[in-house]
Amino acid sequence: MLGGLAVGETTVRGLLEGEDVLHTAAAMRLLGATVARDAGGVWKISGVGVGGLGEPADVIDLGNSGTSARLLSGLLATSGFVSFVTGDASLRRRPMRRVTEPLSLFGAQFLTRSGLRLPMAVIGTSQPMPVRYVVPVPSAQVKSAVLLAGLNTMGETTVIEREATRDHSEIMLAHFGASLRREETEEGTAITIVGQPDLVGRDIEVPGDPSSAAFPVVAACIAGASGLTIENVGVNPLRTGLYTTLAEMGARIEWRNERVVGGEKVADLHVGGGGLTGIDVPAERAPSMIDEYPVLAVAAACARGTTIMRGLAELKVKESDRLAAIAAGLAANGIEVEIGDDSLTVHGKGGLVPGGGTVATHLDHRIAMSFLVLGMAAREPVVVDDIEMVDTSFPGFVDLMNGLGASIAPAST
């Protein structure tokens, strides 16, 4: 997105070529940017400059990507044309109120289905007004959507968050040349962006996704493996809650070769063997690991004792109601669980779990991948009802996990 708004060429190496990213690239092409992949796997984007996006000639289809839908809405809200946004069946179930409310303050209008769900028409404003917005619930996506809307808005736009959330957007905005500042206020941390900057194309090397790395890391922890190293993983402090939690549970995880790439902290993760013990995971850690709770629940199922995870209300509005889906999947495979309004309690088996159950994924890629990992520590096979959506975020997942000792194959009929 930022390459499409920059002047000049942006080159991207190490891009995760999942369906979410490919849908985003297609969206930026519809809006006027040139986006292409060369034979060596390097992506090149020629941008149109801030304020240079054009009205798309077709509906923008973002597949399963909630991140793309919310962030792109920020760009569209302050562009003076009408656009139409949709997605797959899962994305069309997800409410957009969290971003439409603050983006409406700029002067944009949104027409949606009941429940503020996609498909959605975005009537962008050509004369946006700068906004000062306090995020009511911790959300990096809402914060980023407002900051992106502020790019094409004269003056200063400020987002205030009471709890720190992932800051990749701020790091990348600064890397492209935007002017941002942070300050502590009585309301929380205020992040301010100065509108209508001249963004400049950059060379980007994308670190490995810590959310993707979570699956082989947990697999190594519960399957008794040792000596697994995952190279070039992003270890931004606002993304490492899972690794902190696993270490508290007894996992031996070392960060080696720590470095900074494009403003982001990166390291090689080395995972040793050893059993896990249940713990109480505090609610304030949730923003730093919100996507990792499904696979953490799998680790908890194999740990000795009870694990309590708090602050999980956000999981109810992900690709599925993840809180309910996790609980149902664990129960189907012989694990005792208790679910609260914003908590999940898992009574671990201290080793192999019974397994033998079928898990309803609800078109949610992280639910599918997490329970396939559970199968590596189950006495009986764990069946998931669908894995087609896994390519959304992790193409090659099955081959990678089978290479690490899993046995993932189509279920016999």
C-alpha positions as CSV (number, residue, x, y, z in Angstrom):
1,M,0.0,0.0,0.0
2,L,2.7,2.5,0.9
3,G,4.8,1.6,-2.2
4,G,1.7,2.4,-4.2
5,L,1.5,5.9,-2.6
6,A,5.2,6.6,-2.9
7,V,7.0,8.5,-5.6
8,G,9.4,6.3,-7.5
9,E,10.0,2.6,-7.3
10,T,9.8,0.4,-4.2
11,T,11.4,-3.1,-4.3
12,V,10.3,-5.8,-1.9
13,R,12.3,-8.9,-1.1
14,G,11.1,-11.8,1.1
15,L,7.4,-11.1,0.5
16,L,5.0,-13.6,2.0
17,E,3.1,-14.5,-1.2
18,G,0.0,-15.6,0.6
19,E,-3.5,-14.8,-0.8
20,D,-3.9,-11.9,1.6
21,V,-0.9,-10.1,0.1
22,L,-1.8,-11.0,-3.5
23,H,-5.3,-9.6,-3.1
24,T,-3.7,-6.4,-1.7
25,A,-1.4,-6.1,-4.7
26,A,-4.4,-6.6,-7.0
27,A,-6.3,-3.8,-5.2
28,M,-3.4,-1.4,-5.5
29,R,-3.3,-2.1,-9.3
30,L,-6.9,-1.2,-9.5
31,L,-6.2,2.0,-7.8
32,G,-3.5,3.0,-10.3
33,A,-0.2,1.7,-8.9
34,T,2.1,-0.6,-11.0
35,V,2.8,-3.8,-9.1
36,A,4.8,-6.7,-10.6
37,R,7.0,-9.7,-9.6
38,D,10.2,-10.4,-11.5
39,A,11.6,-13.8,-12.2
40,G,13.8,-13.7,-9.2
41,G,10.9,-13.2,-6.8
42,V,11.5,-9.5,-6.2
43,W,8.4,-7.3,-6.2
44,K,8.5,-3.9,-7.7
45,I,5.9,-1.2,-7.1
46,S,5.7,2.1,-9.0
47,G,3.6,4.5,-6.9
48,V,1.3,7.3,-7.8
49,G,2.1,9.7,-4.9
50,V,-0.1,10.6,-1.9
51,G,-3.4,11.8,-3.3
52,G,-2.8,10.1,-6.6
53,L,-5.0,7.1,-6.3
54,G,-7.7,6.7,-9.0
55,E,-11.2,5.4,-9.0
56,P,-11.1,1.6,-9.5
57,A,-12.9,0.3,-12.6
58,D,-14.0,-2.9,-10.8
59,V,-15.0,-4.1,-7.4
60,I,-12.0,-4.6,-5.0
61,D,-12.0,-8.2,-3.8
62,L,-9.8,-8.7,-0.7
63,G,-10.5,-12.4,-0.3
64,N,-10.0,-13.4,3.4
65,S,-7.9,-10.4,4.4
66,G,-9.4,-8.4,7.2
67,T,-6.2,-6.5,7.6
68,S,-6.3,-5.4,4.0
69,A,-10.0,-4.5,4.2
70,R,-9.6,-2.3,7.2
71,L,-6.3,-0.6,6.2
72,L,-7.4,0.0,2.6
73,S,-10.6,1.6,3.9
74,G,-8.3,4.2,5.4
75,L,-6.8,5.1,2.1
76,L,-10.1,5.0,0.3
77,A,-11.9,7.2,2.9
78,T,-9.8,10.3,2.0
79,S,-9.7,9.7,-1.7
80,G,-12.3,11.7,-3.6
81,F,-14.0,8.9,-5.5
82,V,-16.4,5.9,-4.9
83,S,-15.1,2.4,-4.6
84,F,-16.7,-1.0,-3.8
85,V,-15.0,-3.5,-1.5
86,T,-15.9,-7.2,-0.9
87,G,-14.3,-10.4,0.2
88,D,-14.9,-14.1,0.6
89,A,-17.7,-15.6,2.8
90,S,-15.6,-15.3,5.9
91,L,-14.6,-11.7,5.4
92,R,-18.2,-10.8,4.5
93,R,-19.3,-11.9,8.0
94,R,-16.9,-9.6,9.8
95,P,-18.2,-6.3,11.0
96,M,-16.5,-3.1,9.8
97,R,-17.9,-0.7,12.4
98,R,-14.5,-0.3,14.1
99,V,-13.0,1.4,11.1
100,T,-16.1,3.0,9.5
101,E,-16.8,5.0,12.7
102,P,-13.4,6.8,12.9
103,L,-13.1,7.1,9.1
104,S,-16.5,8.8,8.9
105,L,-15.1,11.6,11.1
106,F,-12.8,12.5,8.1
107,G,-16.0,13.1,6.0
108,A,-16.1,9.7,4.2
109,Q,-19.4,7.8,3.9
110,F,-20.0,4.0,3.9
111,L,-22.8,1.9,2.6
112,T,-22.8,-1.6,3.9
113,R,-25.1,-4.6,4.5
114,S,-26.8,-5.0,7.8
115,G,-24.4,-5.2,10.7
116,L,-21.9,-3.0,8.8
117,R,-20.6,-6.0,6.9
118,L,-19.2,-6.3,3.4
119,P,-19.8,-5.8,0.5
120,M,-19.3,-2.1,1.2
121,A,-19.4,1.1,-0.9
122,V,-16.8,3.7,0.2
123,I,-17.7,7.3,-0.8
124,G,-14.3,9.0,-0.2
125,T,-14.1,12.6,0.6
126,S,-12.1,15.1,-1.5
127,Q,-11.9,17.5,1.4
128,P,-11.0,15.4,4.5
129,M,-10.8,17.0,7.9
130,P,-8.0,16.0,10.3
131,V,-9.1,13.8,13.2
132,R,-8.1,13.2,16.8
133,Y,-9.4,9.7,17.7
134,V,-9.1,7.7,20.9
135,V,-9.2,4.0,20.0
136,P,-11.8,2.4,22.4
137,V,-10.5,-1.2,22.1
138,P,-6.9,-2.0,21.4
139,S,-6.6,-2.6,17.7
140,A,-3.5,-2.0,15.4
141,Q,-5.8,-2.3,12.4
142,V,-8.0,0.6,13.5
143,K,-5.0,2.7,14.5
144,S,-3.4,2.0,11.1
145,A,-6.6,2.8,9.1
146,V,-6.8,6.2,10.8
147,L,-3.2,7.0,10.2
148,L,-3.4,6.0,6.5
149,A,-6.5,8.2,6.1
150,G,-4.5,11.0,7.6
151,L,-1.9,10.7,4.9
152,N,-4.1,12.5,2.4
153,T,-5.5,15.0,4.9
154,M,-4.2,18.5,5.4
155,G,-3.0,19.1,8.9
156,E,-2.3,16.7,11.7
157,T,-4.2,13.5,12.4
158,T,-3.8,11.9,15.8
159,V,-4.6,8.4,17.1
160,I,-4.6,7.8,20.9
161,E,-4.3,4.3,22.2
162,R,-4.5,3.3,25.9
163,E,-2.7,0.0,25.4
164,A,0.3,-0.5,23.0
165,T,-0.5,-2.5,19.8
166,R,1.8,-3.6,17.0
167,D,3.5,-0.7,15.4
168,H,4.5,-2.0,12.0
169,S,2.6,0.7,10.2
170,E,4.3,3.5,12.1
171,I,7.7,2.0,11.4
172,M,7.0,1.6,7.7
173,L,5.4,5.1,7.3
174,A,8.5,6.6,8.8
175,H,10.7,4.5,6.6
176,F,8.9,5.9,3.5
177,G,9.3,9.4,4.7
178,A,6.2,10.3,6.6
179,S,6.5,12.6,9.6
180,L,5.2,11.0,12.8
181,R,5.6,11.8,16.5
182,R,4.6,9.9,19.7
183,E,3.8,11.5,23.0
184,E,2.4,10.3,26.3
185,T,-0.9,12.1,27.3
186,E,-3.4,11.6,30.1
187,E,-5.6,9.8,27.5
188,G,-2.8,7.4,26.4
189,T,-0.1,7.3,23.8
190,A,-0.8,9.8,21.0
191,I,0.6,9.0,17.5
192,T,0.4,12.0,15.2
193,I,0.9,12.0,11.4
194,V,1.4,15.1,9.3
195,G,-0.8,15.0,6.2
196,Q,0.2,15.0,2.6
197,P,3.9,14.1,2.9
198,D,6.1,13.2,-0.1
199,L,6.5,9.4,0.4
200,V,9.6,8.1,-1.5
201,G,10.0,4.6,-2.8
202,R,12.2,2.3,-0.7
203,D,14.0,-1.0,-0.8
204,I,12.2,-3.3,1.6
205,E,13.3,-6.7,3.0
206,V,10.4,-8.3,4.8
207,P,11.3,-10.3,8.0
208,G,9.6,-13.6,8.6
209,D,6.2,-13.4,10.1
210,P,6.2,-14.2,13.9
211,S,2.6,-15.4,13.6
212,S,3.6,-17.9,10.9
213,A,6.7,-19.0,12.9
214,A,4.4,-19.8,15.8
215,F,3.2,-23.0,14.3
216,P,6.5,-24.8,13.9
217,V,7.7,-23.4,17.2
218,V,4.7,-24.9,19.1
219,A,5.0,-28.1,17.1
220,A,8.6,-28.4,18.3
221,C,7.6,-27.7,21.9
222,I,4.7,-30.3,22.0
223,A,6.3,-33.0,19.9
224,G,9.4,-33.3,21.9
225,A,11.7,-32.0,19.1
226,S,14.9,-30.2,19.7
227,G,17.3,-28.2,17.7
228,L,14.8,-26.5,15.4
229,T,16.0,-23.1,14.1
230,I,13.7,-20.7,12.2
231,E,15.7,-17.9,10.6
232,N,15.0,-14.3,10.0
233,V,11.9,-13.9,12.2
234,G,10.5,-10.5,13.1
235,V,10.8,-10.0,16.9
236,N,9.2,-6.6,17.2
237,P,8.6,-6.4,21.0
238,L,4.9,-5.7,20.3
239,R,4.6,-9.1,18.5
240,T,6.5,-11.5,20.8
241,G,3.8,-12.2,23.4
242,L,3.6,-15.9,22.4
243,Y,7.3,-16.5,22.8
244,T,7.3,-14.8,26.2
245,T,4.4,-17.0,27.2
246,L,6.0,-20.2,25.9
247,A,9.2,-19.4,27.8
248,E,7.2,-18.9,31.0
249,M,5.6,-22.4,30.4
250,G,9.0,-23.9,30.2
251,A,10.0,-23.9,26.5
252,R,13.6,-23.2,25.7
253,I,13.5,-20.5,23.0
254,E,16.7,-18.6,22.2
255,W,16.9,-15.5,20.0
256,R,20.2,-15.7,18.0
257,N,21.8,-13.2,15.6
258,E,19.6,-10.3,16.6
259,R,19.7,-7.4,14.2
260,V,17.6,-4.6,12.7
261,V,16.3,-4.8,9.1
262,G,14.3,-1.9,7.7
263,G,13.6,-0.6,11.1
264,E,12.3,-3.9,12.4
265,K,14.0,-6.2,14.9
266,V,14.9,-9.6,13.5
267,A,16.4,-12.7,15.0
268,D,16.8,-16.5,14.4
269,L,14.7,-18.5,16.8
270,H,16.2,-21.7,18.2
271,V,13.8,-24.0,19.9
272,G,14.9,-26.7,22.4
273,G,13.0,-29.6,23.8
274,G,11.4,-29.9,27.2
275,G,7.9,-30.1,28.6
276,L,5.4,-27.3,29.2
277,T,3.6,-26.3,32.3
278,G,0.3,-24.4,32.5
279,I,0.3,-20.8,33.6
280,D,-2.0,-17.8,33.9
281,V,-1.6,-15.5,30.9
282,P,-2.3,-11.9,31.7
283,A,-4.9,-9.9,29.8
284,E,-2.4,-7.1,29.1
285,R,-0.4,-9.4,26.9
286,A,-3.2,-10.0,24.5
287,P,-2.4,-7.2,22.0
288,S,1.1,-8.6,21.4
289,M,-0.2,-12.1,20.6
290,I,-3.8,-11.8,19.6
291,D,-3.4,-14.0,16.5
292,E,-1.4,-16.7,18.3
293,Y,-4.0,-17.7,20.9
294,P,-5.3,-20.7,18.8
295,V,-1.9,-22.3,18.7
296,L,-1.1,-21.3,22.3
297,A,-4.3,-23.2,23.3
298,V,-2.8,-26.2,21.5
299,A,0.4,-25.9,23.5
300,A,-1.7,-25.5,26.7
301,A,-3.6,-28.7,25.9
302,C,-0.3,-30.6,25.9
303,A,1.1,-28.9,29.0
304,R,1.0,-30.2,32.6
305,G,-1.7,-28.4,34.6
306,T,-4.1,-25.6,33.8
307,T,-3.5,-22.6,31.6
308,I,-5.8,-19.6,31.9
309,M,-5.8,-17.1,29.0
310,R,-7.4,-13.7,29.7
311,G,-8.4,-10.7,27.7
312,L,-9.7,-12.6,24.7
313,A,-12.8,-10.6,23.7
314,E,-11.1,-9.6,20.5
315,L,-11.1,-13.2,19.4
316,K,-14.8,-13.1,18.9
317,V,-14.5,-10.8,15.9
318,K,-11.7,-12.4,14.0
319,E,-12.1,-14.6,10.8
320,S,-14.5,-16.6,13.0
321,D,-15.5,-16.5,16.6
322,R,-12.1,-17.9,17.5
323,L,-12.8,-18.2,21.2
324,A,-15.7,-20.5,20.6
325,A,-13.9,-22.4,17.7
326,I,-10.8,-23.1,19.9
327,A,-12.9,-24.3,22.8
328,A,-15.0,-26.6,20.5
329,G,-12.0,-28.0,18.8
330,L,-10.2,-28.8,22.0
331,A,-13.3,-30.4,23.5
332,A,-13.8,-32.5,20.4
333,N,-10.3,-34.0,20.9
334,G,-10.7,-34.9,24.6
335,I,-9.4,-31.8,26.3
336,E,-11.3,-30.1,29.1
337,V,-11.9,-26.4,28.6
338,E,-14.0,-23.6,30.1
339,I,-14.9,-20.5,28.2
340,G,-15.7,-17.2,29.7
341,D,-16.8,-13.8,28.3
342,D,-13.1,-13.0,27.5
343,S,-11.2,-16.0,28.9
344,L,-10.3,-19.5,28.1
345,T,-9.2,-22.2,30.6
346,V,-7.5,-25.3,29.3
347,H,-6.7,-28.3,31.4
348,G,-3.6,-29.8,29.9
349,K,-2.9,-33.5,29.5
350,G,0.8,-33.2,30.3
351,G,1.8,-34.9,27.1
352,L,-0.2,-36.6,24.3
353,V,-3.8,-35.6,23.9
354,P,-6.6,-38.1,23.1
355,G,-7.3,-36.7,19.6
356,G,-9.8,-38.5,17.3
357,G,-12.1,-35.5,16.9
358,T,-13.2,-33.4,13.9
359,V,-12.6,-29.7,14.1
360,A,-14.9,-27.1,12.4
361,T,-12.6,-24.4,11.1
362,H,-15.3,-21.9,10.1
363,L,-13.1,-20.9,7.1
364,D,-10.5,-19.7,9.6
365,H,-6.9,-20.4,8.5
366,R,-5.4,-20.1,12.0
367,I,-7.9,-22.5,13.5
368,A,-7.1,-25.0,10.7
369,M,-3.3,-24.7,11.1
370,S,-3.4,-24.9,14.9
371,F,-5.4,-28.1,15.1
372,L,-3.2,-29.7,12.5
373,V,-0.3,-29.0,14.8
374,L,-2.3,-30.5,17.7
375,G,-2.4,-33.7,15.6
376,M,1.3,-34.0,16.0
377,A,0.8,-34.7,19.8
378,A,-2.4,-36.7,19.6
379,R,-2.9,-40.5,20.1
380,E,-5.6,-40.5,17.4
381,P,-5.7,-38.4,14.3
382,V,-7.1,-34.9,14.5
383,V,-9.3,-34.1,11.5
384,V,-10.0,-30.5,10.3
385,D,-12.9,-30.0,8.0
386,D,-11.2,-27.7,5.5
387,I,-7.6,-26.4,4.8
388,E,-8.1,-24.6,1.5
389,M,-8.0,-21.2,3.3
390,V,-4.5,-21.9,4.7
391,D,-2.9,-20.4,1.6
392,T,-4.4,-17.1,2.8
393,S,-1.5,-16.6,5.1
394,F,0.8,-19.5,4.9
395,P,1.4,-21.1,1.4
396,G,3.4,-24.2,1.7
397,F,2.3,-24.9,5.3
398,V,1.5,-28.6,4.8
399,D,4.8,-29.4,3.1
400,L,6.8,-27.5,5.7
401,M,5.1,-29.2,8.6
402,N,5.4,-32.6,7.0
403,G,9.1,-31.9,6.6
404,L,9.3,-31.4,10.3
405,G,7.7,-34.7,11.1
406,A,4.0,-34.1,10.9
407,S,1.8,-36.5,8.9
408,I,-0.8,-34.2,7.3
409,A,-2.8,-35.9,4.5
410,P,-6.4,-35.9,3.2
411,A,-8.7,-37.8,5.5
412,S,-9.8,-41.2,4.4
413,T,-13.5,-41.5,3.5
